[in-house]
Amino acid sequence: MSIPKKFYNLADDIIFHVENSDTEIIQNRYPIKDLPKLKHHARDKRNMKYGNNLYVRGCLDFSNNCEKSCSFCGLSKSNIGLVRYTLQADEMIQCIDEIMNLGIKNLHLVGGEINRDWTFLFDTVSYAHSKGIETTIVAGELDVNLYDELKARGATRYILKFETSNPRLYTKHKSGKELCERVAHLLQLREMGYKIGTGNIVGLPETTINDFYRDLLLIDCLKFAYLVQLLLGSITRSLNTSV
């Protein structure tokens, strides 16, 4: 099952809004030029929410096979020198047992984006869930049915970075993929009840400070996606429109 069109429409609206927003307004909202003050503010926010604690998670890279050719990723299929592997379900369960014995309750299952039989991952998520371990999936864009099955097995979080809010650079570095599709997947995951993790790549070639500000705005738009939908609903698509 593919992503419903409504999410592509909303993603398109959000990207249009981000692209045509006044970066000076964004800069006033995120005063990065005052870096020490910003760091202090970020630390205060973190301590308010999480306290001054260190949280440990287990990261299980179950496969480095990938059919994509992202310019920034070591798993790219163009990296012909990389020795490829995919763990079997029994190997993953053994790793989970070791993680559990260490008292770790948060597991990230990480793999390249590729069309495969996902049964082994379903079984692994079910096993982790049965042991009281909270599971996050990091496996790129999947079919909606796969998202649904992973969640039914016990996955609670999904990490899918948007990489950059600049549509041209996204397409360039993601081998022709469209930013709209990426954002649509994030919106789909959010509606399904996943806690989504996303973000940008700082220092991606050709990005500018204005791209970075727009990255922050895109994060805000994803956080409040349905409010954005209401705000953008009556906007006429024109470069002369004030957003």
N, CA, C and O of each residue as an XYZ file, in Angstrom:
972
protein
N       0.847     -1.199      0.000
C       0.000      0.000      0.000
C       0.879      1.244      0.000
O       1.810      1.355      0.798
N       0.581      2.174     -0.893
C       1.391      3.390     -1.016
C       0.869      4.500     -0.104
O      -0.215      4.389      0.468
N       1.642      5.551      0.022
C       1.267      6.697      0.846
C       0.058      7.395      0.217
O       0.086      7.691     -0.978
N      -1.011      7.667      0.993
C      -2.185      8.353      0.447
C      -1.838      9.730     -0.124
O      -0.928     10.407      0.355
N      -2.574     10.123     -1.144
C      -2.304     11.382     -1.833
C      -2.413     12.574     -0.903
O      -1.718     13.571     -1.101
N      -3.279     12.495      0.119
C      -3.462     13.648      1.014
C      -2.155     14.046      1.693
O      -1.933     15.223      1.976
N      -1.285     13.061      1.954
C      -0.024     13.376      2.600
C       0.950     14.026      1.621
O       1.756     14.871      2.010
N       0.875     13.633      0.354
C       1.696     14.307     -0.654
C       1.245     15.754     -0.832
O       2.072     16.653     -0.983
N      -0.059     15.975     -0.815
C      -0.579     17.334     -0.964
C      -0.136     18.223      0.194
O       0.290     19.360     -0.011
N      -0.243     17.688      1.423
C       0.169     18.451      2.593
C       1.675     18.676      2.582
O       2.143     19.761      2.924
N       2.437     17.653      2.189
C       3.893     17.792      2.107
C       4.272     18.874      1.108
O       5.173     19.676      1.358
N       3.581     18.892     -0.024
C       3.842     19.900     -1.050
C       3.574     21.303     -0.513
O       4.342     22.229     -0.774
N       2.480     21.457      0.240
C       2.149     22.754      0.835
C       3.193     23.188      1.853
O       3.593     24.352      1.885
N       3.628     22.257      2.678
C       4.621     22.574      3.706
C       5.937     23.010      3.058
O       6.539     23.996      3.483
N       6.382     22.288      2.039
C       7.638     22.622      1.373
C       7.540     23.983      0.688
O       8.483     24.773      0.724
N       6.401     24.248      0.069
C       6.183     25.556     -0.559
C       6.275     26.660      0.487
O       6.911     27.688      0.254
N       5.648     26.452      1.624
C       5.675     27.421      2.718
C       7.106     27.654      3.195
O       7.514     28.799      3.391
N       7.863     26.589      3.382
C       9.243     26.698      3.873
C      10.116     27.426      2.851
O      10.901     28.302      3.214
N       9.981     27.065      1.580
C      10.804     27.672      0.536
C      10.577     29.174      0.409
O      11.504     29.928      0.111
N       9.337     29.600      0.639
C       8.978     30.996      0.394
C       8.851     31.813      1.665
O       8.304     32.916      1.642
N       9.344     31.290      2.762
C       9.330     32.037      4.012
C      10.515     32.997      4.071
O      11.585     32.719      3.530
N      10.310     34.103      4.720
C      11.332     35.135      4.876
C      12.364     34.643      5.891
O      12.041     34.461      7.065
N      13.601     34.428      5.445
C      14.610     33.887      6.361
C      14.986     34.880      7.457
O      15.478     34.472      8.509
N      14.767     36.165      7.232
C      15.057     37.137      8.291
C      14.131     36.927      9.484
O      14.546     37.063     10.636
N      12.876     36.596      9.198
C      11.931     36.314     10.278
C      12.371     35.067     11.030
O      12.313     35.024     12.259
N      12.811     34.052     10.293
C      13.274     32.814     10.916
C      14.519     33.085     11.751
O      14.663     32.550     12.850
N      15.417     33.916     11.230
C      16.644     34.231     11.958
C      16.342     34.953     13.261
O      17.034     34.752     14.259
N      15.315     35.790     13.258
C      14.922     36.461     14.494
C      14.373     35.472     15.508
O      14.502     35.664     16.717
N      13.751     34.400     14.995
C      13.194     33.383     15.880
C      14.278     32.473     16.424
O      14.202     32.015     17.564
N      15.288     32.213     15.603
C      16.406     31.360     16.005
C      17.696     32.186     15.896
O      18.398     32.092     14.889
N      18.012     32.979     16.903
C      19.168     33.895     16.824
C      20.503     33.173     16.947
O      21.180     33.259     17.971
N      20.867     32.463     15.891
C      22.065     31.627     15.926
C      23.339     32.469     16.043
O      24.373     31.968     16.485
N      23.268     33.751     15.646
C      24.463     34.581     15.762
C      24.884     34.754     17.225
O      26.052     35.008     17.518
N      23.927     34.614     18.128
C      24.229     34.672     19.557
C      24.399     33.249     20.074
O      23.586     32.761     20.860
N      25.474     32.584     19.619
C      25.644     31.157     19.845
C      25.735     30.763     21.321
O      25.079     29.803     21.725
N      26.529     31.471     22.149
C      26.588     31.084     23.577
C      25.224     31.124     24.259
O      24.893     30.246     25.055
N      24.435     32.150     23.941
C      23.107     32.266     24.530
C      22.198     31.140     24.045
O      21.405     30.598     24.815
N      22.319     30.794     22.765
C      21.504     29.720     22.197
C      21.852     28.375     22.842
O      20.963     27.581     23.151
N      23.145     28.124     23.041
C      23.567     26.878     23.683
C      23.021     26.791     25.107
O      22.558     25.736     25.542
N      23.079     27.917     25.829
C      22.575     27.943     27.203
C      21.070     27.675     27.229
O      20.574     26.942     28.085
N      20.350     28.281     26.277
C      18.903     28.096     26.198
C      18.567     26.637     25.871
O      17.644     26.064     26.451
N      19.330     26.032     24.929
C      19.100     24.632     24.559
C      19.378     23.710     25.741
O      18.650     22.739     25.950
N      20.412     23.999     26.511
C      20.737     23.182     27.676
C      19.630     23.256     28.724
O      19.266     22.247     29.329
N      19.099     24.464     28.933
C      18.003     24.634     29.896
C      16.774     23.844     29.471
O      16.123     23.197     30.291
N      16.464     23.903     28.181
C      15.304     23.166     27.666
C      15.490     21.662     27.851
O      14.562     20.958     28.251
N      16.680     21.181     27.560
C      16.971     19.755     27.718
C      16.825     19.324     29.179
O      16.214     18.299     29.480
N      17.397     20.127     30.078
C      17.341     19.775     31.500
C      15.917     19.809     32.048
O      15.566     19.031     32.936
N      15.099     20.716     31.512
C      13.704     20.790     31.948
C      12.948     19.524     31.566
O      12.097     19.049     32.318
N      13.262     18.982     30.398
C      12.511     17.827     29.896
C      13.104     16.501     30.357
O      12.367     15.582     30.714
N      14.441     16.397     30.351
C      15.078     15.109     30.610
C      15.943     15.089     31.872
O      16.333     14.022     32.347
N      16.240     16.279     32.413
C      17.166     16.310     33.527
C      18.596     16.137     33.043
O      18.851     15.962     31.852
N      19.517     16.189     33.987
C      20.936     16.060     33.640
C      21.333     14.585     33.685
O      22.149     14.172     34.509
N      20.741     13.802     32.783
C      20.918     12.352     32.793
C      21.488     11.863     31.464
O      21.384     12.535     30.438
N      22.085     10.694     31.510
C      22.590     10.045     30.306
C      21.721      8.823     30.010
O      21.574      7.930     30.845
N      21.147      8.801     28.797
C      20.293      7.689     28.400
C      21.050      6.799     27.410
O      21.574      7.279     26.405
N      21.100      5.507     27.706
C      21.849      4.557     26.874
C      20.868      3.741     26.032
O      19.851      3.269     26.539
N      21.174      3.580     24.765
C      20.362      2.744     23.885
C      21.263      1.739     23.191
O      22.467      1.949     23.042
N      20.654      0.653     22.776
C      21.369     -0.330     21.983
C      21.088     -0.096     20.512
O      19.936      0.107     20.129
N      22.120     -0.119     19.680
C      21.951      0.095     18.239
C      22.391     -1.168     17.507
O      23.565     -1.536     17.525
N      21.432     -1.820     16.868
C      21.700     -3.078     16.168
C      21.581     -2.850     14.659
O      20.480     -2.716     14.125
N      22.716     -2.810     13.993
C      22.733     -2.633     12.536
C      22.534     -4.009     11.892
O      23.482     -4.779     11.739
N      21.284     -4.302     11.518
C      20.962     -5.655     11.065
C      21.367     -5.910      9.614
O      21.461     -7.061      9.188
N      21.607     -4.835      8.850
C      22.014     -5.022      7.458
C      22.622     -3.732      6.917
O      22.173     -2.633      7.243
N      23.658     -3.884      6.080
C      24.206     -2.711      5.392
C      23.947     -2.782      3.890
O      24.564     -2.055      3.111
N      23.028     -3.665      3.486
C      22.592     -3.709      2.094
C      21.632     -2.561      1.810
O      20.715     -2.302      2.589
N      21.844     -1.881      0.703
C      20.979     -0.749      0.340
C      20.935     -0.614     -1.169
O      21.937     -0.818     -1.854
N      19.756     -0.268     -1.679
C      19.602     -0.117     -3.122
C      19.638      1.350     -3.549
O      19.438      1.653     -4.725
N      19.891      2.263     -2.609
C      19.948      3.686     -2.910
C      21.391      4.135     -3.114
O      22.329      3.435     -2.735
N      21.557      5.314     -3.718
C      22.895      5.852     -3.998
C      23.038      7.268     -3.460
O      23.466      8.168     -4.183
N      22.683      7.470     -2.197
C      22.794      8.792     -1.577
C      24.266      9.200     -1.525
O      25.129      8.401     -1.162
N      24.537     10.436     -1.887
C      25.924     10.892     -2.035
C      26.684     10.935     -0.724
O      27.914     10.872     -0.722
N      25.974     11.042      0.395
C      26.608     11.263      1.694
C      26.709      9.991      2.539
O      27.236     10.042      3.650
N      26.221      8.858      2.044
C      26.071      7.672      2.883
C      27.047      6.562      2.504
O      27.211      6.237      1.328
N      27.692      5.988      3.517
C      28.631      4.901      3.277
C      27.983      3.612      2.837
O      28.659      2.729      2.310
N      26.656      3.481      3.048
C      25.944      2.272      2.635
C      25.501      2.317      1.171
O      24.944      1.345      0.662
N      25.745      3.435      0.499
C      25.330      3.597     -0.900
C      25.724      2.382     -1.737
O      26.811      1.825     -1.586
N      24.807      1.986     -2.627
C      25.092      0.819     -3.470
C      26.292      1.060     -4.378
O      26.877      0.110     -4.897
N      26.662      2.325     -4.574
C      27.828      2.646     -5.390
C      29.140      2.385     -4.648
O      30.213      2.423     -5.250
N      29.057      2.123     -3.346
C      30.248      1.820     -2.556
C      30.585      0.341     -2.737
O      30.268     -0.491     -1.887
N      31.226      0.035     -3.843
C      31.463     -1.368     -4.218
C      32.507     -2.035     -3.329
O      32.637     -3.259     -3.340
N      33.248     -1.248     -2.564
C      34.264     -1.828     -1.700
C      33.733     -2.285     -0.352
O      34.471     -2.874      0.438
N      32.464     -2.021     -0.084
C      31.880     -2.375      1.205
C      31.438     -3.835      1.211
O      30.727     -4.281      0.310
N      31.863     -4.569      2.227
C      31.433     -5.960      2.394
C      30.021     -5.958      2.972
O      29.790     -5.427      4.058
N      29.089     -6.547      2.249
C      27.671     -6.469      2.629
C      27.272     -7.650      3.513
O      27.849     -8.734      3.422
N      26.280     -7.422      4.365
C      25.781     -8.485      5.236
C      24.333     -8.201      5.620
O      23.882     -7.058      5.544
N      23.620     -9.213      6.024
C      22.308     -9.118      6.652
C      22.233    -10.183      7.732
O      22.438    -11.365      7.458
N      21.943     -9.774      8.950
C      21.853    -10.721     10.055
C      20.605    -11.584      9.931
O      19.594    -11.154      9.376
N      20.684    -12.788     10.447
C      19.532    -13.670     10.530
C      18.773    -13.387     11.828
O      19.309    -12.772     12.750
N      17.527    -13.840     11.888
C      16.687    -13.558     13.054
C      17.303    -14.094     14.338
O      17.254    -13.423     15.369
N      17.887    -15.303     14.296
C      18.463    -15.874     15.520
C      19.673    -15.078     15.998
O      19.911    -14.974     17.201
N      20.435    -14.517     15.065
C      21.565    -13.667     15.440
C      21.086    -12.385     16.102
O      21.697    -11.918     17.063
N      19.999    -11.813     15.597
C      19.453    -10.579     16.154
C      18.870    -10.827     17.544
O      19.024    -10.005     18.447
N      18.208    -11.954     17.704
C      17.631    -12.299     19.013
C      18.742    -12.489     20.042
O      18.589    -12.093     21.198
N      19.841    -13.081     19.638
C      20.980    -13.233     20.538
C      21.513    -11.871     20.978
O      21.853    -11.676     22.145
N      21.582    -10.935     20.035
C      22.026     -9.574     20.365
C      21.056     -8.908     21.344
O      21.481     -8.220     22.271
N      19.769     -9.110     21.138
C      18.770     -8.525     22.022
C      18.899     -9.086     23.433
O      18.739     -8.355     24.411
N      19.186    -10.376     23.541
C      19.396    -10.981     24.859
C      20.585    -10.326     25.569
O      20.533    -10.074     26.773
N      21.644    -10.057     24.821
C      22.816     -9.409     25.408
C      22.482     -7.984     25.849
O      22.914     -7.534     26.910
N      21.708     -7.282     25.021
C      21.285     -5.926     25.364
C      20.434     -5.935     26.632
O      20.608     -5.095     27.515
N      19.521     -6.884     26.711
C      18.644     -6.998     27.862
C      19.450     -7.287     29.129
O      19.160     -6.732     30.189
N      20.451     -8.146     29.023
C      21.291     -8.478     30.175
C      22.082     -7.279     30.669
O      22.466     -7.226     31.837
N      22.327     -6.317     29.790
C      23.028     -5.089     30.167
C      22.085     -4.060     30.776
O      22.518     -2.997     31.220
N      20.780     -4.383     30.794
C      19.800     -3.469     31.367
C      19.361     -2.360     30.439
O      18.760     -1.379     30.877
N      19.660     -2.509     29.139
C      19.272     -1.490     28.152
C      17.847     -1.754     27.696
O      17.504     -2.876     27.323
N      17.016     -0.710     27.727
C      15.593     -0.861     27.429
C      15.157     -0.138     26.150
O      13.968     -0.070     25.838
N      16.126      0.393     25.427
C      15.792      1.114     24.200
C      16.681      0.597     23.073
O      17.907      0.656     23.163
N      16.051      0.089     22.009
C      16.774     -0.543     20.907
C      16.484      0.152     19.589
O      15.328      0.398     19.244
N      17.555      0.468     18.849
C      17.423      0.975     17.487
C      17.807     -0.136     16.519
O      18.916     -0.666     16.586
N      16.896     -0.488     15.625
C      17.170     -1.467     14.578
C      17.433     -0.711     13.277
O      16.552     -0.028     12.755
N      18.645     -0.839     12.767
C      19.101      0.011     11.665
C      19.476     -0.841     10.460
O      20.209     -1.823     10.583
N      18.967     -0.457      9.297
C      19.315     -1.175      8.073
C      19.191     -0.283      6.857
O      18.510      0.743      6.889
N      19.856     -0.683      5.782
C      19.759      0.062      4.534
C      18.375     -0.063      3.920
O      17.591     -0.942      4.277
N      18.096      0.842      2.982
C      16.780      0.874      2.332
C      16.809     -0.038      1.107
O      17.461      0.262      0.107
N      16.082     -1.167      1.207
C      16.117     -2.151      0.127
C      14.853     -3.009      0.192
O      14.303     -3.244      1.268
N      14.408     -3.466     -0.964
C      13.244     -4.346     -1.023
C      13.667     -5.749     -0.585
O      14.520     -6.368     -1.221
N      13.070     -6.251      0.501
C      13.474     -7.535      1.067
C      12.283     -8.195      1.737
O      11.220     -7.590      1.875
N      12.467     -9.434      2.150
C      11.483    -10.121      2.988
C      11.701     -9.644      4.426
O      12.757     -9.884      5.012
N      10.705     -8.973      4.983
C      10.859     -8.334      6.297
C      10.420     -9.242      7.449
O      10.357     -8.784      8.590
N      10.118    -10.503      7.185
C       9.629    -11.394      8.241
C      10.596    -11.462      9.410
O      10.181    -11.450     10.569
N      11.893    -11.534      9.104
C      12.894    -11.649     10.167
C      12.876    -10.431     11.085
O      13.123    -10.548     12.285
N      12.580     -9.248     10.509
C      12.542     -8.032     11.332
C      11.260     -7.984     12.163
O      11.280     -7.545     13.313
N      10.140     -8.438     11.580
C       8.892     -8.522     12.351
C       9.107     -9.395     13.596
O       8.717     -9.022     14.702
N       9.724    -10.547     13.400
C       9.948    -11.473     14.513
C      10.878    -10.866     15.556
O      10.691    -11.062     16.757
N      11.869    -10.137     15.093
C      12.816     -9.508     16.017
C      12.145     -8.433     16.857
O      12.376     -8.349     18.063
N      11.321     -7.616     16.228
C      10.599     -6.564     16.950
C       9.656     -7.194     17.975
O       9.561     -6.726     19.109
N       8.964     -8.254     17.570
C       8.059     -8.950     18.501
C       8.823     -9.473     19.711
O       8.353     -9.365     20.843
N      10.001    -10.041     19.468
C      10.802    -10.588     20.563
C      11.259     -9.478     21.506
O      11.164     -9.615     22.726
N      11.747     -8.391     20.945
C      12.186     -7.258     21.772
C      11.027     -6.722     22.614
O      11.187     -6.418     23.796
N       9.864     -6.613     21.981
C       8.680     -6.109     22.689
C       8.300     -7.036     23.844
O       7.910     -6.573     24.915
N       8.413     -8.335     23.623
C       8.066     -9.304     24.672
C       9.012     -9.218     25.864
O       8.674     -9.655     26.965
N      10.194     -8.654     25.643
C      11.183     -8.501     26.709
C      11.149     -7.113     27.341
O      12.001     -6.771     28.161
N      10.156     -6.321     26.950
C      10.016     -4.986     27.532
C      10.979     -3.964     26.972
O      11.261     -2.952     27.614
N      11.487     -4.221     25.780
C      12.428     -3.294     25.145
C      11.675     -2.435     24.123
O      10.958     -2.960     23.271
N      11.842     -1.121     24.215
C      11.194     -0.204     23.274
C      12.033     -0.117     22.005
O      13.242      0.108     22.062
N      11.377     -0.299     20.857
C      12.108     -0.431     19.599
C      11.871      0.745     18.657
O      10.740      1.176     18.435
N      12.969      1.245     18.116
C      12.957      2.287     17.087
C      13.461      1.677     15.784
O      14.453      0.949     15.773
N      12.773      1.979     14.688
C      13.175      1.466     13.373
C      13.861      2.571     12.575
O      13.385      3.705     12.527
N      14.986      2.223     11.949
C      15.697      3.144     11.058
C      16.001      2.363      9.790
O      17.052      1.729      9.689
N      15.091      2.402      8.821
C      15.235      1.557      7.631
C      14.776      2.251      6.353
O      14.476      1.585      5.362
N      14.720      3.556      6.363
C      14.340      4.286      5.164
C      12.848      4.248      4.884
O      12.047      3.905      5.754
N      12.486      4.603      3.662
C      11.084      4.664      3.261
C      10.570      3.259      2.956
O      11.156      2.528      2.158
N       9.463      2.894      3.606
C       8.861      1.574      3.412
C       7.430      1.702      2.930
O       6.863      2.794      2.912
N       6.857      0.586      2.544
C       5.444      0.513      2.207
C       4.607      0.718      3.477
O       5.026      0.339      4.571
N       3.435      1.313      3.322
C       2.574      1.580      4.472
C       2.252      0.291      5.226
O       2.201      0.298      6.456
N       2.039     -0.798      4.519
C       1.730     -2.074      5.183
C       2.874     -2.536      6.087
O       2.641     -3.136      7.135
N       4.107     -2.253      5.675
C       5.257     -2.612      6.499
C       5.325     -1.741      7.743
O       5.592     -2.235      8.838
N       5.082     -0.440      7.575
C       5.005      0.440      8.745
C       3.972     -0.091      9.735
O       4.211     -0.146     10.942
N       2.828     -0.476      9.199
C       1.717     -0.932     10.034
C       2.071     -2.222     10.778
O       1.787     -2.359     11.968
N       2.693     -3.165     10.066
C       3.041     -4.439     10.688
C       4.124     -4.261     11.759
O       4.055     -4.885     12.818
N       5.110     -3.422     11.489
C       6.151     -3.167     12.478
C       5.568     -2.560     13.747
O       5.972     -2.909     14.857
N       4.622     -1.655     13.575
C       3.986     -1.042     14.743
C       3.150     -2.067     15.496
O       3.145     -2.084     16.727
N       2.442     -2.922     14.763
C       1.635     -3.962     15.403
C       2.505     -4.929     16.195
O       2.059     -5.490     17.195
N       3.744     -5.126     15.753
C       4.662     -6.034     16.452
C       5.305     -5.394     17.681
O       5.904     -6.083     18.507
N       5.173     -4.045     17.795
C       5.694     -3.397     18.997
C       6.618     -2.220     18.780
O       7.044     -1.595     19.751
N       6.947     -1.893     17.530
C       7.791     -0.720     17.279
C       7.035      0.550     17.656
O       5.845      0.676     17.368
N       7.718      1.480     18.293
C       7.061      2.716     18.748
C       7.613      3.974     18.085
O       6.937      5.002     18.032
N       8.827      3.890     17.588
C       9.460      5.075     16.989
C      10.005      4.724     15.598
O      10.340      3.579     15.297
N      10.073      5.774     14.769
C      10.662      5.606     13.440
C      11.501      6.843     13.142
O      11.024      7.973     13.250
N      12.758      6.614     12.766
C      13.651      7.721     12.421
C      13.798      7.792     10.906
O      14.155      6.812     10.252
N      13.514      8.980     10.361
C      13.603      9.202      8.917
C      14.004     10.655      8.701
O      13.158     11.549      8.726
N      15.282     10.887      8.493
C      15.762     12.258      8.335
C      15.340     12.818      6.984
O      15.326     12.104      5.982
N      14.995     14.108      6.967
C      14.669     14.738      5.683
C      15.933     15.272      5.006
O      15.870     15.718      3.861
N      17.048     15.235      5.673
C      18.382     15.577      5.158
C      18.566     17.076      4.905
O      19.474     17.687      5.470
N      17.720     17.674      4.065
C      17.772     19.102      3.778
C      16.393     19.573      3.332
O      15.643     18.829      2.700
N      16.070     20.817      3.670
C      14.785     21.397      3.252
C      14.862     21.989      1.848
O      13.858     22.478      1.328
N      16.023     21.952      1.238
C      16.216     22.478     -0.113
C      15.859     21.379     -1.123
O      16.608     20.411     -1.259
N      14.735     21.509     -1.828
C      14.295     20.434     -2.731
C      15.308     20.091     -3.822
O      15.469     18.925     -4.186
N      15.990     21.115     -4.342
C      16.963     20.861     -5.416
C      18.132     20.033     -4.890
O      18.552     19.070     -5.531
N      18.653     20.406     -3.731
C      19.786     19.681     -3.172
C      19.371     18.290     -2.698
O      20.149     17.340     -2.784
N      18.150     18.178     -2.203
C      17.663     16.858     -1.806
C      17.684     15.909     -3.003
O      18.187     14.790     -2.905
N      17.144     16.355     -4.118
C      17.101     15.530     -5.327
C      18.508     15.192     -5.815
O      18.770     14.076     -6.262
N      19.404     16.165     -5.724
C      20.778     15.949     -6.188
C      21.488     14.902     -5.342
O      22.133     14.001     -5.879
N      21.373     15.015     -4.028
C      22.121     14.119     -3.141
C      21.412     12.789     -2.912
O      22.019     11.842     -2.410
N      20.128     12.708     -3.277
C      19.363     11.472     -3.078
C      19.049     10.773     -4.399
O      18.062     10.046     -4.506
N      19.882     10.995     -5.386
C      19.780     10.291     -6.677
C      18.410     10.425     -7.328
O      17.820      9.439     -7.770
N      17.914     11.654     -7.381
C      16.675     11.911     -8.107
C      15.403     11.812     -7.284
O      14.321     12.100     -7.797
N      15.500     11.413     -6.021
C      14.314     11.342     -5.159
C      13.792     12.743     -4.867
O      14.528     13.726     -4.952
N      12.490     12.819     -4.515
C      11.845     14.102     -4.256
C      11.643     14.315     -2.751
O      11.268     13.395     -2.025
N      11.897     15.538     -2.304
C      11.696     15.889     -0.898
C      10.242     15.706     -0.486
O       9.955     15.312      0.645
N       9.331     15.991     -1.400
C       7.897     15.854     -1.111
C       7.568     14.431     -0.652
O       6.782     14.240      0.277
N       8.164     13.450     -1.297
C       7.896     12.061     -0.932
C       8.393     11.760      0.483
O       7.730     11.065      1.252
N       9.567     12.293      0.813
C      10.134     12.067      2.141
C       9.223     12.644      3.218
O       8.933     11.986      4.217
N       8.777     13.876      3.005
C       7.911     14.532      3.985
C       6.572     13.804      4.085
O       6.008     13.690      5.173
N       6.062     13.311      2.953
C       4.802     12.560      2.967
C       4.924     11.300      3.824
O       3.986     10.950      4.540
N       6.057     10.623      3.762
C       6.279      9.443      4.597
C       6.293      9.825      6.079
O       5.733      9.109      6.910
N       6.923     10.937      6.406
C       6.950     11.384      7.797
C       5.538     11.690      8.304
O       5.196     11.352      9.437
N       4.731     12.323      7.474
C       3.351     12.628      7.855
C       2.535     11.354      8.038
O       1.720     11.257      8.955
N       2.760     10.381      7.162
C       2.075      9.090      7.275
C       2.456      8.411      8.591
O       1.581      7.939      9.316
N       3.732      8.358      8.900
C       4.205      7.724     10.130
C       3.608      8.396     11.358
O       3.224      7.733     12.322
N       3.537      9.701     11.308
C       2.993     10.436     12.455
C       1.518     10.101     12.663
O       1.079      9.902     13.796
N       0.757     10.039     11.578
C      -0.673      9.729     11.710
C      -0.877      8.307     12.226
O      -1.863      8.034     12.911
N       0.036      7.407     11.908
C      -0.090      6.020     12.347
C       0.219      5.852     13.835
O       0.018      4.775     14.398
N       0.704      6.914     14.465
C       0.969      6.846     15.895
C       2.416      6.648     16.265
O       2.740      6.520     17.445
N       3.300      6.619     15.277
C       4.725      6.540     15.579
C       5.215      7.856     16.189
O       4.716      8.931     15.858
N       6.189      7.752     17.074
C       6.969      8.921     17.470
C       8.062      9.059     16.419
O       8.919      8.184     16.295
N       8.037     10.136     15.674
C       8.967     10.262     14.559
C      10.209     11.048     14.970
O      10.140     12.017     15.726
N      11.335     10.600     14.451
C      12.584     11.326     14.601
C      13.054     11.759     13.227
O      13.084     10.951     12.299
N      13.419     13.019     13.087
C      13.861     13.504     11.783
C      14.878     14.612     11.997
O      15.207     14.951     13.134
N      15.376     15.175     10.905
C      16.347     16.249     11.030
C      17.132     16.435      9.750
O      16.864     15.795      8.734
N      18.110     17.326      9.822
C      18.885     17.697      8.649
C      20.314     17.184      8.765
O      20.707     16.626      9.790
N      21.084     17.380      7.701
C      22.520     17.103      7.715
C      23.229     18.449      7.705
O      23.186     19.166      6.705
N      23.875     18.793      8.799
C      24.620     20.046      8.873
C      25.922     19.881      8.086
O      26.687     18.947      8.328
N      26.165     20.789      7.151
C      27.379     20.720      6.354
C      27.226     19.973      5.043
O      28.219     19.708      4.365
N      25.985     19.623      4.669
C      25.767     18.995      3.374
C      26.268     19.938      2.280
O      25.924     21.120      2.295
N      27.076     19.445      1.329
C      27.632     20.322      0.297
C      26.586     21.180     -0.398
O      25.509     20.706     -0.761
N      26.927     22.457     -0.576
C      26.126     23.470     -1.278
C      25.024     24.083     -0.416
O      24.362     25.023     -0.857
N      24.809     23.583      0.793
C      23.786     24.214      1.637
C      24.314     25.541      2.173
O      25.516     25.723      2.365
N      23.379     26.463      2.410
C      23.716     27.791      2.906
C      23.100     27.999      4.281
O      22.357     27.150      4.774
N      23.415     29.131      4.895
C      22.835     29.440      6.196
C      21.316     29.574      6.081
O      20.591     29.224      7.013
N      20.831     30.078      4.942
C      19.381     30.178      4.759
C      18.737     28.800      4.668
O      17.618     28.607      5.145
N      19.433     27.839      4.060
C      18.925     26.464      4.048
C      18.817     25.936      5.470
O      17.853     25.252      5.816
N      19.806     26.255      6.288
C      19.798     25.789      7.669
C      18.616     26.368      8.433
O      17.950     25.653      9.182
N      18.350     27.657      8.248
C      17.181     28.262      8.898
C      15.889     27.604      8.430
O      14.975     27.371      9.221
N      15.827     27.310      7.145
C      14.614     26.662      6.624
C      14.498     25.221      7.118
O      13.393     24.699      7.266
N      15.629     24.586      7.369
C      15.580     23.259      7.995
C      14.852     23.331      9.337
O      14.019     22.480      9.647
N      15.173     24.350     10.125
C      14.525     24.519     11.432
C      13.031     24.760     11.266
O      12.217     24.246     12.033
N      12.685     25.546     10.256
C      11.267     25.811     10.011
C      10.539     24.535      9.591
O       9.406     24.300     10.012
N      11.184     23.712      8.762
C      10.553     22.459      8.339
C      10.318     21.543      9.541
O       9.286     20.877      9.620
N      11.264     21.505     10.468
C      11.068     20.715     11.685
C       9.840     21.197     12.437
O       9.043     20.392     12.916
N       9.688     22.519     12.540
C       8.503     23.078     13.201
C       7.230     22.678     12.474
O       6.234     22.316     13.102
N       7.264     22.745     11.148
C       6.072     22.412     10.365
C       5.687     20.941     10.543
O       4.503     20.610     10.598
N       6.675     20.071     10.632
C       6.381     18.657     10.840
C       5.840     18.410     12.239
O       5.003     17.532     12.447
N       6.318     19.182     13.181
C       5.850     19.038     14.564
C       4.386     19.428     14.683
O       3.629     18.816     15.436
N       3.996     20.453     13.935
C       2.628     20.959     13.997
C       1.950     20.809     12.635
O       1.319     21.741     12.135
N       2.091     19.622     12.047
C       1.678     19.404     10.655
C       0.222     19.759     10.402
O      -0.092     20.376      9.384
N      -0.672     19.381     11.308
C      -2.087     19.577     11.016
C      -2.526     21.014     11.260
O      -3.494     21.476     10.655
N      -1.822     21.731     12.144
C      -2.052     23.163     12.277
C      -1.611     23.869     11.005
O      -2.287     24.774     10.516
N      -0.465     23.446     10.472
C       0.029     24.009      9.218
C      -0.968     23.770      8.097
O      -1.179     24.642      7.255
N      -1.586     22.585      8.081
C      -2.577     22.260      7.059
C      -3.733     23.250      7.092
O      -4.201     23.698      6.045
N      -4.191     23.591      8.287
C      -5.286     24.548      8.425
C      -4.853     25.935      7.971
O      -5.612     26.641      7.307
N      -3.626     26.326      8.331
C      -3.148     27.659      7.991
C      -2.923     27.813      6.497
O      -3.125     28.890      5.936
N      -2.501     26.726      5.854
C      -2.175     26.798      4.434
C      -3.367     26.479      3.539
O      -3.287     26.634      2.321
N      -4.447     26.045      4.123
C      -5.571     25.574      3.344
C      -6.141     26.586      2.377
O      -6.615     26.218      1.302
N      -6.102     27.864      2.744
C      -6.710     28.888      1.892
C      -5.680     29.695      1.115
O      -6.016     30.689      0.472
N      -4.409     29.258      1.176
C      -3.353     30.019      0.506
C      -3.331     29.698     -0.986
O      -3.310     28.529     -1.372
N      -3.334     30.711     -1.805
C      -3.213     30.543     -3.246
C      -1.746     30.400     -3.603
O      -0.913     31.189     -3.158
N      -1.432     29.396     -4.403
C      -0.038     29.148     -4.735
C       0.449     30.164     -5.758
O       0.140     30.091     -6.947
N       1.218     31.108     -5.247
C       1.801     32.125     -6.099
C       3.067     32.620     -5.448
O       3.109     32.770     -4.227
N       4.074     32.873     -6.204
C       5.309     33.383     -5.625
C       5.126     34.766     -5.029
O       5.959     35.225     -4.247
N       4.033     35.437     -5.398
C       3.756     36.753     -4.843
C       2.944     36.676     -3.545
O       2.688     37.696     -2.905
N       2.545     35.467     -3.166
C       1.755     35.307     -1.960
C       2.638     35.465     -0.748
O       3.723     34.886     -0.699
N       2.206     36.228      0.225
C       2.941     36.372      1.474
C       2.565     35.248      2.398
O       1.402     35.127      2.784
N       3.539     34.406      2.769
C       3.276     33.248      3.607
C       3.743     33.537      5.020
O       3.614     32.685      5.899
